[in-house]
Amino acid sequence: MLRDVRLRALRADPDAFGPTLEGERDLTPDRWRERVTDAAWFLSHPPGLVSGTREDGDAVLSGMWVSPTARGQGVGRLLVDAVHRWAAEQGAGRLVARVFDDNAPAVGLYAALGFAVDGPVVVSRRDPSRTWHSWVRPVVGAPPGS
């Protein structure tokens, strides 16, 4: 199921992600199993997904996607809240999302959910014409607004 939703996300919104559809489609079943065990994955219905991993005391939210038919219905907020709760259970100090600067819907969502830009601008390795920033918010108890 994760593979199907992830590939659907890469087909629908290829510019929202660092990895490519071709690269992820070609992953072996063993590599997909590793991905499931290497991160906490959250899937929603209507389709949406996000993962959480630990990195140097922080929790990193990545791979966030909501189906175009479900956007504007609060699915993104629910997915971020799920990762926030997981991050709190893990004892993370901050929740970090790395967001392409030209992804206005994602920038708007993270800003509305209390994230703030932290750190320098980073140039995309895949497309040097694009940049991204880390957006962070503290992890303290329940997610803001829940």
ABEGO torsion letter per residue (X at the ends): XAAAAAAAAAAABAAABABBAAAAAABBAAAAAAAAAABBBBBBOBBBBBBBBBBGGBBBBBGBBBBAAABGAGAAAAAAAAAAAAAAAAGBABBBBBBBAABAAAAAAAAAAGBBBBEBBBBBAABAABBBBBBBBBBBEBBBGX
